[in-house]
Amino acid sequence: MEALLPIIIQLIGGGAGGAGIGAALKNVNLGVMGNVITGAIGGVGGTFLAGMIPGLSGLLGSATQLAATATDAAGAAATSGLDLGALAGQGVTGLAGGGILTAVVGLIKNAMASR
């Protein structure tokens, strides 16, 4: 389950990003299901590509340390080995990747339809 959780978070974040960009920009809207499906694909792909950026791993490491400090300060129970900072980073990169892919596909669709 621990191996699937990051992918699920990326899919959900990407779907939310795709739905959000489709609702915000009507000229790239692919319909509700089109936005969510394209966003989910972009969420997984965007997180994969973000992991290839050299300086980003250090930035996500800082977020992990910040989340661990906040958890310790609040006296929360142990999270059974889950890295909350990394999961949050995957959710954010999934959100951005989903929004970007939905916008790109929507623009391509509109460009092809106007021909």
N, C-alpha and C positions, 0 to 999 in steps of 0.2 A: 504494500500500500504506500510505503514511503517513496517508492520510485514513481508511482502514478500521481501523487499529489501535486508535484510541480507542473505536470502536464495539464492536469485538470484546472489548476489556477491560471495557467497560460491560456487555455481555451476559454475560460469564463471571462478573464480580463480582455482578451481579444474580441470576444463577442460583444462585451459591453462597449469597447472602443468603437467597433464597427457600427453598432446600433446608435451610439452617441453622435458619431460623425455623420451618419446618414440622416439623423433627425435634425442636426444643426445646419447641414448644407444640402439643400434640396436638389442642387444640380448634380450631386454625386450619389444620390439615394438609389439603392438597388432594390428597394422593398425591404420589409422587415426581415424576412428569412434570408434574403440575399446579403443584407448588411451583417447579420449575425454569423452566417456561415463563412463569409469572406473574412470577417473580423477574427473569427476563431482560428482560421488558417493563418492569418497574419500575426495573431498572437503567438502561436508556436514558432513560426518562422522568424518573427521579430526578436523573440527571446534568444533563439539560436544565434542570430546574427549579432545581437548585442553582446553575447558571450565571446565573440571573436574580436571585439574592440579591446585593445591592450590596456588602456587606463581604466576601463569600466570595472574590472574585477576589484581594484583597490577601493573604488568608490562604494561598491556594494559591500565590501568588507567593513568599511566604516559604518555603514548602515546596520550591519549585523552587530557590531560592537555597541552601537547606540541602543538598539533594541534589547540587547542582553542587559545593559545597564539599567534601562527603564524597567525591565522585568524584575531585576533584583531589587530595585528601589521600591517597587510596588509590593514586593513580597508575594508575587504570584507563584503558583505551583509550577513544578517542572513540566515542560511540554513534551516529555518523552522523546527527547532527541531531535525534535524538529527545529530547524533553523528559521526562525520567524523573519529575520532580516532578509535572508535569501528568498524566502517565499514572497515577501512584500516586493522585493526587487523584480521577481519574475512576474508578479501581477501588474506592476507598473509598466514593464517593458512589453508585456502582452497587450495591455491597454493601448500603448502607443503604436505598437506594430499592427494591431487590428485596425486602428483608426487610419493609419497611413495606407495599408493595403486596400481598405475599402474605398478611400478617396481616390487612389490611383486607378483601381478597377472601374469606379464610377466615371472618372474622367475619360478613360479609354472607351467605355461603353457609349458615353455621350458623343465623343468624337466620331465613332464609327456610325452612330445613328444619324448624325448630321450630314453624312455624305450622300 
